Amino acid sequence: MPSLKELHEALIYLMNNRYFELSMMGVIIFSAMLIGIDTFELKPVYQDIIFTLDQLITIIFLIEIVARISTYKRPLDFFKDGWNIFDFVIVAVSLIPIEGNDSAVARLLRIFRILRIITIIPELKGIINSLFRSSASIGYVFILIFIVFYIFAIVGTILFEGAPSGLWNDLGTALLTLFQVMTFEGWTDVMYESMEIHPWSWMFYVLFIFLTTFTFLNMIIGIILESLNEEHKEEHKHDETQETVLLKEIIAQNKILSKKVDDLERIVKKDL
């Protein structure tokens, strides 16, 4: 009968096995597909099948999260990793009892299961980590964008007051109009209407688009790309550190084995 240590090592191996991760990814995708199918009008028998499969998936997620917690020597260490907490919350939310399979709340809670795929695919985790890493810089860029929006909105309400479409009647409407211009959604119609009041107003729109769409949004993309590069560099450093630690362990074990071999040779020579 295997010992507890052997079972623990086998569990760790299973949790880190790539095929197991792919299997869990398949379960997550299948769960999302069931939720999508459930949005159609189905016969009661099919709804019962989907409900049963959904309960089975919930049990699988529960067993998997308990197994992952069990791989730690101290269960509380599992919650030191933010991604582990993320997984635990999603699984815990799916366990909330809600009456009726057709409940809108139940569907909303179940759809969040697909977010677990982020923790399985390292590349997705890297993207999310880079977004969090760059959140402060992106926040400052958004402050700049808001300042530009506010200034141009005030200027627009003063210059284009009385426009027939009413797009510049007040500050709130002007901000929405500028957002429409920034996204290029019918912005030429807005510009031509303004040019009927002030023929030179095209400069207003060109300058605004240049500052927001071509400058600040590209700054945000650049910040995110820079964070991604830093994330990849840290991953490479982490991998190199792990390889160094592994090599040191191998060298130390070789030294121990060499010493044991030398001791055995001495014993054999003495016996001879």
N, C-alpha and C positions, 0 to 999 in steps of 0.2 A: 504493500500500500504506500503511495507516495506521501512524503512528509509535507507539512504546511509550507516549508521553504520552497520545495519543488513545485507545489501548486501555485505559489505566489510568483515564482519565476516563469512558469508556464503562462500565467495570466498576463504578466507584463509582455511576454513575447507575443501573445495573441493580440493585445491592444495595440502594439506597435507594428503588427504585421500589415503589409500593404494590401493584401487581399481582403483582410478584415475591414480595412478602411474603405476599400472599393465597395464591399458589400453594404456597409452602412450608408455610403453615398447612394447606392441603388435604392435602399429603403427610403431615404429622404426624398429622392426624386419620385419614387412610386407614391409616397404620401402626398406630394404636391399634385401628382396626376389625379389621385382620388378626389382631392378637394376641387380640382378643376372639373372633373366629371360630375361631381355633386351639384354643380351650378346649373346643370340642365334638368329639365323635367323628366324624372325617372319613375318607373313603376315601383310600388312599395317593396317588392321582392329585391330589386336592385339596390334600393336605399338601405335595406337591411344588410345586404352583403357588404356594401361600402362601410356601413357603421361597424360591422364585425371586423373587417379588415383594418379599419381605423383604430379600433381597440387593440388589435393585435400589434399594430405598429407602435402604439403607446407603450405596450408591455415590453417590446423589443428595446425602445429608447430607454425605458426605466432600467432594464437589466444591464444595458450597455453603460449607463452613467454610474450605476452601482459598482459594476466591474472596474470601471476606470478609477473610482474612488478607492477601491480595494487594492489597487496597485501601489498605493502610497503606504509607507510604513506608518505614517500618522495621517489619518483621513483628512484632518483640517488643512494639511499641506496642499490638498487638491484645490482649495479655494484661494491660494496665493497667486494663482495664474488667472488673469482677467478673462481669458478665453474659456477657461473651465467654468468660471462663474456664469459666463454667457450661455454655455451649453446647459448648465444646471437650471438656470432660470427658464429657458425655453421648455425643457422637459417638465419642470415643476408646473409651469403655466398650463401645459397640455393635460395635467392631471386634475385640474380644477373641475369638479362635477357640475355639469350644466344639463338641465332637463331638456330632453328632446334633441333628436339628431338634426332637426332643421333650424336650430337656433342660430341666428346671425352671429351672436357672440362666439359660439363654438367654432364656427367657420373661420372667424377672424383669428382666434387663438391658434387654430390648427395650421393656418397658412404660414405662421411665423416659424414653423418647423424647418422650412426650406433654408432658413438662415443658418442652420447648423452646417450646411455644406461649406460655409466660409472657414470653419475651424478644421475641416478635413483637407482642403486644398491650400497648401502653403502659399501659393502665389496670391490667392485672394486675401489671406491674412496679411501678407506683405503690403498689399494695396491699402487695406484698412489701417494698418499701423502707420503707413506713410501719411495717410489723411489726418490721423490723430497727431502725428508728429508736426505736421505743417499747419495745424488748426490755428495756432497763435498768429503766424504770419498771414494766413488767409484772412483771419479776423481783422487785421489792420488794413488789408487791401479792401475789405468790405466797408470799413469805416470811410476810406477814401472815396469809394464808389458812392456811398450814401451822401457824402458832402457834395460831390459833383452833381448827383441827382437833385439834391435840395436846392443848390444854386441855380441849376438850369430850370427847375420847376418854377422857382420864384420869378426868374427872368421871363419864362414862357407866359406865366399868368399876366405879367405886366405888358409884354410886347404884343401878345396875340389875344388880348382881351376882346371878347365879342365875336370870336370865331363862330361861324354858323353851326359847326358840329358840337360845340360846347366842350371840346377836349382840353381847354385851358381855363375853365371857369373858376376852379379853386385849386388849392395845393394838392389835395388827394387825387383829383382827376388828372392833374398835370403829371404827377409821379407815375400814374398808371400809363399815361400817354408816352412818357419817356421810356418806360419799360418796354412798351410795344415798339418804339423806335429802335431800342437797343437790340431787340430780337429780330429786327428786319421784317416784322409782320405788318405789311401795308404802310410802311413808314413814308413811302413816297407820296401817298395820298395826303397824309398829315402835312408833309412839307409843302406840297403844292397849294394846299388850303392856306397855309401860313404865308406863302409867297404872294397870295392875292392881297394880303394886308401890308406886308413888307417884302418887296421883291428880293432884298438881300438876305432874307431869313434862311436861305439854304446854308449859309455859313454857320448858323446856329446848329443845324442838324449834323453837318459834316464834322464840326468840332466835337460835338457830343458823342457821335459814333466813334470817332478816332480815340477819344479818351476812355470810353467805356468798353466797347466791343474789341477794339484793336489793341488797346494798351493794358487796361486793368485785368480783363479776362485772360489775356495771354500771360500776364504776371502770375495769376493764380495757377495756370497750367504749368508755368516754369517752376513755381514753388513746389507743386506736387511732384513733378519729375525729379527735382533735386532731392526731395525727401525719399522718393523711390530709390534713387541711386545710393543714398546714405543707408537705407534699409538693406539693400543688397550687399553693400560693403560690410555692414555689421554681421550679416548672415555668413559671409565668407570668413570673417574674422572668427566667428563662433565655430564654424566648421574646422578652421585651422587649429583653433585652441583644442577642440575635441580630439583631432588627430594627434596633436602633440601629447595630450594626456594619455591617449591610447598607446602611443609609441613608448612613452615613459613606463607605462605599466608593463608592456611587452618586454622592454629592456630589463626592468626589475625582475620579472618572472624568469627571464633567461639567465640572469645572474644567480638567482636562487637555484635554478636547475643545474647550472654549471657547478655551483658549490656542492650540490648533492652528488653530482657525478664524480667530482674530485674526491669527496668523502668515501664514496663507494669504491673508487679505485684504490684508495689507501687501505681500506679494509680488506679488499681482495689481495693486495700485495702482502699485507701482514699475514693473511691466512696461508699464502703460498710460501 
